[in-house]
Amino acid sequence: MEGKIVAVCTSETKGVRKCNVGEGLLKEEHGFVGDAHAGDWHRQVSLLALESAQKMRDMGLDVNPGDFAENITTENLDLVSLPVGTKMTLGKDVLLEVTQIGKECHTRCAIYYQAGDCVMPKEGIFARVLQGGKVSVGDEIRVLGLGG
């Protein structure tokens, strides 16, 4: 299964929308350098499919990549079908491992209040960085499978 990166997003603080910065440096066992969600834990990088965000657009919301606080917006990948433990490559150097599908939304975000729903808790996935490197908009994502 292959897809591509359509946005690379970071923010310096938690709880806010992330900005599409076009490219970023992923550090092994850390996440994006300069991103508030990076660190020594299992949710170093968050990914959301552009197709999931489109569901919110179809509800009339003006939302764009990064608005759900995801680090990487993907296209042509069914992220929620990837089981925990799936490995994937991003660009030439980066290797990620899926660690969590969805998340509990403790505090309702602005998107939830505008639409009455939000896709990130159900359709966002989280990963840890097994091998770091630079990623950019347009880079290919290849799903290697479990233990790949």
C-alpha positions in Angstrom: 0.0 0.0 0.0 1.4 3.4 -1.0 0.3 7.0 -0.4 1.9 10.4 -0.2 2.5 13.2 2.3 0.3 16.3 1.5 1.3 18.3 4.6 4.0 18.4 7.3 2.7 20.2 10.3 4.2 21.3 13.6 3.3 23.6 16.5 5.4 24.9 19.5 2.5 24.4 21.9 0.0 21.7 22.6 -3.8 22.2 22.1 -3.6 24.3 19.0 -3.8 23.8 15.3 -0.5 23.0 13.6 0.9 24.9 10.7 1.9 23.2 7.5 5.7 23.9 7.3 6.2 21.9 4.2 9.1 19.8 5.6 10.5 18.7 8.9 13.1 16.7 10.6 12.0 13.6 12.4 14.4 12.5 15.2 14.6 8.8 16.2 12.5 7.9 19.3 11.5 11.6 19.6 9.3 13.0 16.7 9.5 16.3 14.9 12.2 18.6 16.0 10.5 21.7 17.5 7.0 20.1 17.8 5.2 20.2 21.1 4.0 16.6 20.9 7.5 15.1 20.3 9.2 13.3 23.2 9.9 10.0 24.7 6.5 8.3 24.5 4.4 6.2 22.1 2.6 9.2 20.3 5.6 10.9 18.8 4.0 11.5 15.4 0.3 11.8 14.5 -1.1 11.1 11.0 -4.5 11.9 9.5 -5.7 11.1 6.0 -6.8 14.0 3.8 -9.8 11.9 3.1 -10.8 12.0 6.8 -10.5 15.8 6.8 -12.7 15.9 3.7 -15.5 14.4 5.8 -15.4 17.6 7.9 -15.3 19.8 4.8 -18.3 18.0 3.5 -20.1 19.0 6.7 -19.4 22.6 5.7 -16.3 23.3 7.8 -13.4 25.3 6.4 -10.6 22.9 7.6 -7.2 22.3 6.3 -4.2 20.1 7.0 -2.9 20.7 10.5 -6.3 21.9 11.8 -6.7 18.6 13.6 -3.3 19.0 15.2 -1.9 16.2 13.1 1.8 16.2 12.1 1.4 14.5 8.8 -1.5 14.7 6.5 -1.6 11.7 4.0 -3.4 11.0 0.8 -4.4 7.6 -0.7 -3.8 5.6 2.5 -6.4 3.9 4.6 -4.7 4.8 7.9 -7.3 3.4 10.3 -7.0 -0.1 8.7 -3.3 -0.3 9.7 -2.9 -2.4 12.8 -0.7 -1.4 15.7 2.8 -2.6 14.9 2.6 -1.8 11.2 5.8 -0.2 9.9 6.0 2.3 7.1 8.6 4.4 5.4 8.3 8.1 4.6 10.5 9.5 2.0 14.0 8.1 1.7 15.1 7.7 5.3 12.2 7.7 7.8 10.8 4.5 9.4 7.7 4.7 11.6 5.8 2.1 13.6 2.1 2.5 14.3 1.5 2.6 18.1 -2.1 3.7 18.4 -5.3 4.1 16.4 -7.4 7.0 17.4 -7.4 8.6 20.9 -9.8 9.6 23.6 -10.6 13.3 23.2 -10.6 14.6 26.8 -11.2 18.2 26.0 -13.5 18.9 23.0 -11.6 20.8 20.4 -12.8 23.8 18.4 -13.6 21.5 15.5 -15.9 19.5 17.7 -17.8 22.5 18.8 -18.2 23.8 15.3 -19.4 20.5 13.7 -20.5 18.4 16.6 -17.9 15.8 15.7 -14.2 15.5 15.0 -12.4 12.9 12.9 -9.0 12.8 14.7 -10.1 10.8 17.8 -11.5 8.0 15.5 -9.4 8.2 12.3 -6.0 9.7 13.4 -3.2 7.3 14.0 0.0 7.7 16.1 3.5 6.3 15.6 7.0 6.3 17.0 10.1 7.1 15.0 12.3 4.1 14.5 14.6 5.8 12.1 14.8 9.6 11.7 15.3 11.9 8.7 13.8 14.7 6.7 10.3 14.4 5.3 8.6 16.8 2.9 5.3 17.4 1.2 5.1 15.1 -1.9 7.2 12.3 -0.3 6.0 8.8 -0.8 4.7 6.7 2.1 5.1 2.9 1.8 3.4 0.5 4.2 5.7 -2.4 4.9 3.3 -4.4 7.1 3.6 -5.9 10.6 7.2 -6.3 11.7 8.3 -5.2 8.2 
